[in-house]
Amino acid sequence: MNIKHYTLGLMLSVAYPTFAQEQVKPNKEDDTHLEEIIVSTTRLPEVKRNTSSSVIVITQKEIESYAQLNSDMSVILGLAVPSIGLSSNTTSNRSQTLRGRQILVLIDGIPQSTPLRNTDRDLRTISPYAIERIEVIEGATSLYGSGGAGGIVNFITKKSNKDKAFSGSTSLALTDAFISKGKNTNGYKLNQQFNGKIDNFDYLVNAGVIKSGRSVDGEGEYISPRYGLGEVTTQNLLAKIGYDINANNRIEAMYNFYSALQNTDLVASGGRYLESPQIGVIGKKDPAAKNEGTKYNHNAYLKYTSKEIFTNTDLEASVFGQKLYTLFDYRAHNPKSPRWEETGGQATIKAEKIGTRVSILSKIDFTEDIKTNYIVGGDFLFDKTSQPLVDGRLWVPELKAYNNAAYLQTRTVFYNNLTLKAGIRYDNISVKVPDYKTIPLKKDQEWLAIQGGNLDYSKASLNAALSYNIINEFNPYVSFSQGLSIYDLGRILRDAKSDVVSKIETDPVVTNNYEVGFTSKLDNNWNFRAAYFWSVAKLGSDLQAGEGGFWQVVRNPQRINGIELALDGKPIDWATVGGSFSSYEGKMKSDNSSSYDTYMSGLSIAAPKLSLFTTINPIKDLWVNLYYTHTSKRNRFTPTPNKTGVLTYQEGEGKVSPIDLFNLHTSYQYNKNIQLSLGIENLFNKTYYTSSSMLVARDAEYARGNGRYYTLSLTFNY
C-alpha cells in the first residue's frame, strides 16, 4: 500500500493555524472564545475575525505541539505560517521571507530585526516555551517603523496565572534519532515555570534549557555542523512582574534572556551541489574559531497602562531595550576566493536598541450606527549596530540610527456591517555613519577610506482597508498598506566603492502592498479564507553573490504576486481537519529594462507550499495530531559556464525539488496534573535536501534535513 496516499486520504482536506483549539476538549464555549481572539499587533486591538487583512494567530497549544517535533522557532514558523518558507535546518533564516519580503520580528513589540546589518537570526531570538502566542501580520506594514516590507511576526510572552497565589509546571523531555551511524544524537529539554498573584502583585518566572544532540539525516549520517542546529545549548529566562495600582492603572516589567551556542567536535566535510551532501565528521576546528551562535539576546520593557484617563480614553506608555551579540562561522582563507586581506576570520554582529512608545486609545460615536475607534501615538527608537570580526577588525562600522515617528490609526464601523480602517505613520530616520575603511579582499589592495556622514530619511506611510460583514458565508475585504525598510545598510556600506557615504545608493525600500480576499464560516463547523496579494517596490532588496562569496543587495525594482487559501473544520465531533496553500512569484526589472523580466532569487521567493493536518480525540484525554507538508519545485534559472567552462547555477538561483514531510504529535492527559507527550519529526524518515541548500547552490551549504527524531516529554502541573 502507498503509505503517503493512504494517509492523505485520511486527512481529507487542504495547516492553517487555527486547529490548536481542538487539542483541548471541544465544546461550544471553546468555539465562542476562539472566535473572539483579540489581535494586539495591529496596534489598534481588534477581534481576529474582523481584521481586513491576513492575520494569523498561533496559540500556545499549537506552539507546544510544534515544539514537540522541533523546538527551533524558525522550524515552527516554517510549518505554521503559509507564506513563510520551510526552515533551512540551520541557525540562519535568510531564505525565510514573508510573502517574498523581509520580516520584522518583535518580542512583545520590541524589534529583534537589525536593519542596519541583518543577522538573519531574528526568528531564533526566544524559546517557544516562553511564548503565549504568536501574531503574524502578512503583507507590508509600517506599524512599528522600518523593517516590515513583508509583514510582522510578534512573539508575545507568557502571562501569569492570576487565579492562584502560586502555581507552576515542570517539563522534562528526551530527544533522539531513530537511525544513526554515530553516537551522541540524544538530547534533552528542561523547562520550569512559577507564576501567580498575591494581592495586587502578579509574577511569572519561566526558565528553560534545551540541549540538542548531533544532527543526522534519514540515512543516519551526521549533518554538516556549519550553521548547524546539532549540539546547540539553548537557554532562556523570562521574568515578569506586574502591579495593579487600582482597577484602571497598572505597571508591568518584563525581562527575557536568550542564548544559543553550538559546541561540537564535528567539522564540515565534502559536499558537491546536486551530487552529494556536505556532512559532519570528527575533526579539529581552527584554534581561532569561537563557538558560533547567539551568545546573548537581552530584552526588557517597563510599561504603564491607564484606563479611562478621560471618558472612553486609555493611555499606554513604555520604555524598552534590546542587546544582542551573534557570532557567525569561522571562515578559513581560501586562495580561490580570498577575503579579509587573504586571511581567515569570524564575523560577529553587535546590536543595541533603546526605545519609548506613548499611545492614546479612544473612540467617537458619531451616531448609533457610525462609530470610530482610534489610536494616536509616538515612537522613538535608537539603534546602534556594528559588525566586527572576532580579531578586532571592523567589517561594518558602528552605525547609529535615530527614529522618531508619529502615527494615527482608525477603525470606523458603519451600521455594524461595513468597516473602514485607515492610518498614517510618519517616520523621520537619521543614520550616523562614522569615517571608516573597508577591508580589502587581497593583501596587495589598499583599504578604501570612506568619509562618513548622516543619512536622513523621511516618509509618510499609509494604510487603508475596507471589509463588509453581513453574512457568515461571505465576508469580503480589500486592503492597501505601505512598508518602509532600511534594508541591510551595513551590507551596502562594507562593499562601498565610493569614498563618500553620500554617493552610495542607500535609499530605503518602500513597498506598496495590495490584497483582496474574503473569509467564510460555513455551518458553524468550517472556516475558509482566500486572498490574492501583490506588492511593488521601486527599489528592491534581493540578494546575489558578489566578490569573495559575500551577498550583495540588488536594488532593481521588484513586483511580487500570489495567493493564499486556508480551510479548517470539524467533519465529526472528535476530529478536526484542515490546511493551507500558498504560492507567490516575484520578478524584477533587469538593468535598463522597462518591464519585470527577471525572476527574483530563491532567497526571496519560496516554492509553493501545501500544509495539511488532522487532529483527533479518539478517547477522553487523548489527542493525536498528524501534519503533512509539501513544497513544490521552483526551477526558474539556467546554469551558466563558470571559469572552467562547467555549467553551474549562480548562488541563490539553484533548482528546488519537491519535499514531502509527515510529522506526528500525540498527548495524553493522565490526570489533572500530569501530561505525557510524544512527537515524531519526519515520521517516515524521508532523506531530503532542505530547500535552502538547493536554492543557494553552494557546495558548502548543500546539506540534508533531519531524519526521524522522537521527543518524549512529561509535564507536571501544580
N, C-alpha and C positions, 0 to 999 in steps of 0.2 A: 504493500500500500504506500502511496505517496504521502508521507507524513505532512509535508508542507500544505498540500491541497486539502487534506483531511482537516487539519487544524483551522485553515482559513474558512472552511465550510462551517465549522462550529462557531467561528467568530462572527459570521453573518454580514457585518457591515463595515462601512468606512469610518492617535488618541487625542481627542480634544480634551484639554484639562478641565473637565467638569465631573469626571467619574468618581473622584475620591469620596464624594458624599455618600456613595453607595457602599463604601467599605465599612460604614457603621450600619447599625440596624436601620433599614429603610422604613420610614413611616411618613405620614403626611406632615408632621411638624418639621421634620428634617427638610423636606422639599420646600416648604414655605420659607424656612430660614435661609436656604441656599439661594432662593430667588431674590433675597434682599441683601446679597453681598454688597458691601459698601466699598467702592474703589476710591482710594485717597491719593494715588499718584497723579491723578488729573488735576490736583491742587484744589479744585472745587469739588468736594466729595459728592459722589452720586451713586445710585443703585446700578449695579453692573448691567442689568438687563435694559437700562435706559441709556446706556452710552451709545453715542452715534459715531463710533469708530471701532476698530478691532482692539479690544481689551481682553486679556487673558489673566485669570486668577488661578494660580496653582496653590492649592490648600496644603495645610500642614500634613494631613493624612496622605496626600499624593506625594509630597516631598519624602515622607518616611518610606512610602512604598518604593519609590525610585531609588532611594538611598540604600535599600536592602539589596539592590542589584549592583550599584556602584555609587559611592559617596562623593564622587567628584562633581562639582556643580556644573562644569561645562558638559559633562555627560548627561546629567539630569535635564538641563535646558535643551540639549540637542534632541532628547527623546520627547520632551513635554511640549515644546513650542513649535508649531507647524513651520514657520518661516525662519527658524534658526537651524543651520546645518548640523549634522552629527559631529560629535566631538572628534578631535584629532587623536585622542588617546595619548596626548602629551600635555605638558603644562601650558602650551600655547593655545589660545583661542583665536588666532589670527584669521582663520578662514571661517569663523562662526559669526557672520554678519546677521543682521535682521532685515529681511527683505532686500538683501544685497548691499546694505549700507551700515555704517558704523553704529554701534550700540552705546548708549550712555548708561553705565551701570551705577546704581546707587545702593547704599545700605542705609535704611531709614532716611532717605533723601540726601545722604552725604555722597558726593561724587567719588567714585572709585576709579573712573577712567582718567587717563593722564594725557590730555590733548596736546600738551607741549612736547611730549615724547612718549608715544604709545608703548605700553608694556606688553600688550597682547596677553595680559594675565588677569584682566579685570573681572572676568567671570569666576575666577578662583580666588576670592578675597574673604570668604567666610565659610564656615562649616554648615552643612544642611541641618544639623541638629540644633543650631541656634536660630533657625528661621521659623516664623509663624506662617508666613505665606509669601508668595512672590507675585507681584503685579507687573504685567508686561503690556506696554502700550506699543502697538505696531504702527509704523509709519513715522515720518519725520515730525519732530516736535521740538520746540524751544522752551518748553515749560520750565526747565531747570537750567537754561542757558546753553552754552556751547557743548556739542558732542552728540546730540540726538538725531543725527541725519537719518538713521534707520528706525529709531524708536528708543524706548527706555525699558530697562529691567531693574526693578526696585525690590531688593531683599528687605523684607520687613521683619524685624527681630521679634522674638517671643515676648509675651507679656505675662505678668504674674497672675496666679490664681487668687482672686480676691474673695473667694468664698471661705477660705480657711486661713488660720494664722500661720500654719506650716503645712506644706505638702512637698513631695519630692518624687523623683524617679531615678532609678539606676538601670543602666542598659549595658550589657556586655555582648559582643558579637565576635565570632571567629570566622575567618575567610580563608579560602584556599582554592587552588586549581584542581580540577578532576584529573588532568593529564599533565605530566611534566617530565622532561628528560633530565632535569636537575633538581636541586634542593632549594629550600628556603623560599617557597612560594606562598607560605602561610602568613597570615596577618591577623590583626585584631582591631576592635573598636571598643572604646570605653567612654561612656557619657554619664555625667552626674548632674542632676538639677535639683535645686531647692527654691521654693518660692512661697509667697503668702502675703497676708495683710494683717497688720497689727495696728489697731486704732486707725489713724489717718495715713499711716505709712504702708506702702506696699513694696515688695522687693522680689528680685529674681537673680539667681546665680546659676549659670549653665557652663560647665567645663567639660571638655572632651579631648581625647587623644585617638588618632587613627594611625595605625602603623600598617602599611601595605608590604606584602612580600614581593619577591621578584615577579615581574610580569611575564606570562608565557602566552603564546598563540595557540591555535587549535591543534597544532602538531606537538605541543609541549616544548617548543623552542623558546629560549629566552628572547624577549622583545628588546630591541635596542634601548639602552638607557638614556640616549640623547633626548633631552627634554622629557624624560620618561616619568611615568606615574608609579613605577615599581620602586620599592624600598624608600618610600617617602614617609616621613613622620609629620603628620598634620596636628597642630594644636590650636584650640580655640577656647577663649574665655569670654563669656558675655555676662555683664553685671548691669542691673537696672535698679533704680530706687526712685520711688515717687512719693509725693506728699500732697494730699488734698487739703488745701488751706481752708476751704469751705466747699459748699456744693457747686460753686461756679468757678473756683480758681484752683489751679493745680500747677505744681512744678515737678519736673522729671529730669533725671540724669541717666545717661547710658554710656557704657564703655565696652568696646569689643576688641580683643586681640586675636590676631590670626597669624599663623606661621606654617609654612610647608616647605621642608628642605629634604633633598634627596641625599642619602648616604649609601653608596653602593660600591662594590668592588668589581662590577661589570664594566666593560668598555665596549664601545660600538665596533662591529666588525662586518666586513663585506658590504653587500647591498649593491644591486645593479637594477636600475629602473626597468620595469616590465619583465625582469628575468628572475631575480631572487631578492629576498628581503635583507635589510640590514638587521643583524641580530646582536644579542649581548653575549659576550664571552668573559670568563675570568681573566683579569689583566690588571695592569698598573696604570693609574692615571698620572698625568703630568704633575710633578710636585707643586707647580704653581697654581694648580686648579683648586678652587674652592667648591664646596657643596653648592649646587645650583638650586634655585627656588626662591620663594618669598621668605626672607629672613624675618621680617615683621610687617604687619599692617595694623596700625592703631587707628581706631575710630572712636569719637566721643561727641556727645552733644549735651547741652543744657537747655531745656525747653520750658517755657511758661505759657499756659493757656488760661484764658479768662472768658467765660460765657456771659452773655448779656451785660457787657460793659456799657452798652446803650441798648435801647429797645431793638430786639432782633439782630444784635450785632455781637460777634465774637472776635477775640483777639488772640493771635499766637505769635510769640517771639522766641527765637532760638539763636544760639551760637554753637558752632560745631568745628571739628578739626579732624584731619587725617594725616598720618605719617607712614610712608611706605618705602621699603628697600627691597629690591629684587635683584638677584644675580642670574645671569644667563650662563650658557655653557661655555667652557674654555675652548678656544679655537687655537690649535697649533698652527705654526707657519706652514703655508702651502705655497711652494715656489710657482706652481701653475696659476695660482690665484692669490697673489700677495695682498696683504692688508696691514695697516698699522706699522708702516716702515719695515715691512718684511719680518715682523715678529709675531709671536703668539700673544694672546691676551684674553681677558674675560671681561665682558661688558656688564655694567650694572645700571640700574635706574633708581634715583632717589627723588622722592616727591613729597611735598608738604602742602597742605591746604588749611586755611582758616577762613571761616565764613560766618555770616549772620543773615537771618531772614526775619522779616516782620510782615504780617498779613492781617487783614481785617475781612471777616466774612459777614455778609449781611444780606438782607432781602428787601424787596419792594413789591407790595401788592398793588398794582395799578387798578385792577378791578377784581372781582371774584373769579374771573376767567383768564386773567392775564397776570402772571406772577413771575418775578425775576429774582434769582439768587446771583450774587456776585462776590468775587474776592478781589481785593486790590492790595498790592504789597510791593516790597522792595527787597532785593537780594544784593549782598556783597560777597565776593569770593576773591581771596588771594591765593595764588598757586605758584609754587616755586619748584622747578624740576630741572634736573641735570642728568647727564649720562657719562659718568667717569668709568674708566677701566679700573680693575682692581689694583693695578700697579700705580695708579695716580694720574695717568694721562687723561686729559679731559677730551672726550669724544664730542659731546654736546655740552656747551657752556651752561652755567646756571641761568635759566630763563625765569623771569618773574612776570606774572600776569595779574592785572588788577581788573576785576569785572564788576561794574555797577549796573544794576538793572531795575527797572520798574515795570509792573505788569498789571493788567486788568483782565479778568476772565468772567464771563457772564453766561447764565443759562436762563432763558425765558420760556415758560410753558404757556401755550395758548389753548384754552378750552380743554385742558387735560390730555390732549392728543398730539398736538404739534409742538415740537421742542426746537428752539433755535439756540445754538451755542456760538459765542463769538469771543475772541480775545486778542489782545495785542501785548507784546513784550518788547521793550526797548533795551538793548544791550549796548553798553559802552565799555570796550575792552582795550586796555593798553598793555602791551608786552614790552618789557625792557630787556634788550639784548646787549650784553657787555661786549667790549672788544675781545676777540678770540682768534685762535688759529686752528685751521683744520689739520687733522693728522693725515699726512700723505700715505699712499699705498706702498711706495717704494722708498728705500733708504736714500737714493740719489735725488729724490724730489724735495723741493723746499716746502716748508709749512706755509700755507697761504694765510696771511694776516687779514682778518675781516674787521672792518670798522663797524662797531655796534650802533645802536640807536633804539628809538622807540617805534614800535609797530602798533598803529592805532586802528581800531575797527569800531564802527557804529552801525547798528542795524535794528530796524523795527521788524519784528516777525509777527505774522498774522495767522489766525486760525478761525475757521468757521465751519459749522455743521448744522444740518437740518435733518430731523427724524420725525416720522409720523407713526404713532402707535394707536391704532383704533381697534384692530383685531389681533388676536394672538397669532393667527396663522401667517400674517404677513406684516412685518414692521420694517419698512424701507428707510434708508438713510443715505445721505451724501455728505462728504466732508472734504475740507481743504486745510492743509497745515504747512508751515514752513519750519525748517530746521537750520540751525547755524552751527558750523563746526570749524574750529581752527585745527585742521587735520594734521596731526603729527608734524608740528612745526620744526621740532628738533631734527627729524629725519631730513628735512629740506635743508636746514642750516648746516648740518655736518657735511653735506655733499656740495656746499656752495662753490660756485665757480667765479662769482663776482667778489670783489674786495670790499664792497659796501652793502650792508644789510638792506638798505632801501632799494637797491637794484634787484634784489632776489624776489622772485614771484612767491609771495606768502599770503595772497588773498584767501579769505576763508571760503569754505564750501557752503553755499546757500542752496538748500534742497526744497523744491516745491512738491508736495505730496497730495495726490488726489485719490479719493476712494468712493466707490459706490457699492452698496450692499444691502442685505436685509437679514433679519432673524425671524425664525418661526417657532412657535410652540404648538405641537400637534397632539390632540387627545390627552393632554396633561402628562404624557409619557415620553414624548420625543421632542428634542430640540435640534434645530437645523440653522446653520449660518452659512452665508455665501458672501464673498467680497471680491471685487475686481479693483486693483490699485495700479497706479503708475506714478512715477516720480522723475523729476528732471533736475539736473544740476548743470549750470553753465560752466562751472569749474569742477572737475572731477577729483576723485581721490583713490583711483585704482592703483595697484602696485605692479611693478615689473622689476626684473632683476637688472642690476647695474654692475659697475666695476667692483671687483673684489667679492662678488657674490652677495652684495648688500641690496636690499629692496629700495627702490626709488618710487616717489609719488608721481603718477601721471595726471596732469591737470586738464586733460581734454574733456569737453562736455559729455555728459552721460544721460542716458534715459533707461529706466527700468520699468517693466510692467509685469503683472502676474495676477494669479487668482488664489483664493483660499476657500476651502469647503470644510465644514465640520458638522458632525452628526453624533448624537448620543441619545439613548433611550432605554426603556425597560420593556422588552417583549413579554416578560413574565415577572412575577413579583420577586423572585430570588436571583435574577440576573440582569445585568446592565451590559449593553454593547455600544460600540461607537468608534469614532475615529476622525481623522482629518487628512486632508490632501492639500499640498502647497506646491505651486510651480511658478517660477518667475524667471525672466531672462533680461539681460542687460547688454546694451550696446553703447559705444561711444564714437565720437567723430574722430577720424584719423586726422593727422596734420593737414591743414589746408582743405579739408572736406566740408561740404555744406550739409551732409547727411550723416546719420548714425550708421556707419558702415563697418564697424569693427566690434567684435564681441568683447565684452569685459572678461577679465580673467576669472579663473575658478576661485581665487582668493576672495572675490566679492560675491560671485554667483554660485549658489549651491545647486546640485542636481535636484530634480523634483522628488518630493518625499511623501510617502503614504504611511500613515500610522493607524493601526487597529488595536482595539483592546476588548476584552470581555472580563467582567467581574461577576463572580457568582458567590452566593451564600447558601451552599447546599444543605448545611445543617446549622443549627444555632451556634453562634460564636466562631464559626469557621468562614474565612473569606479567601478566595483564590482569584488572583489577577494574572491574566495572560496577555502579553503585549507582543505585537508584531510590527516591525519597522522595515520598510522597503525604500531604498533610494535608487533612482533610475540612473541611466548613463548620461553623461554630458561629454560630447566629443566635438568641440567647435573649432579646433585649431589643427593646422597641418605642420608636421615636423619639417624642419629646415636643416640643411647641412651645417655641421659645425666646422671648426678649423681643419679637422682631418677629413672632412667630407662625409662623415657619418650623419645620417638623419636623426635629429634629436628634437624633442619638444622644448620650447622656451619655458623657463620656470614660471609656474602658475598657470600654464596652458596645457598641462597633461590631460590625457583622456581618462575620464572617470567611468568605471564599470559599475553595474548594479550591485547592491548589497541587500541581503535579506537576513534579518536577525529576529530571533524569538527570545523573550525574557519571561521569567515566571516569578511571581511573589505570592506566598501564602502565609496567612497568620491565623493563630488560634488563641482566643481569649480563654485561658484556662479557668480563671476566676476574676473577680473584680480587681485583683492586684497584679496578676501575672499574665503576661502575653508572650507567646512563642512565635517566632517568625523564621521563614526560610526564603531566601532569594537566590535565584539561579540566573546568572548573566550568561547570554549566548547559550541558550538551552540545548541546542542541537550541535554545539561545538563547531560552529562554522569557522573555517580557516579563510580569512579575507584580509585584504589590504584596506586601510582606512581611506576615506575619500580624500582627506588632506594629503596623505602620502602619494596618492595617484595624481592629484592635480598639481602639486608642487613640482613633480618631475625631477627631483634631485635624488641621486644615488644615496646620499647621506640621510635622507628622510623617507626612504621607501621602506616603510615598516608596517607590520601587520597589527590588527586589533587583538583584543583579549580573546583567549579561548574560553571554555566553560569554567566559570567560577561559582562557588556557592558562598553564601553568607548565612550563618545560623546564629540567631540572636535571642536573648532572653531579656525581657524588660519587667522590672518590678516597680509598681506604683504604690505610693503610700501617702 
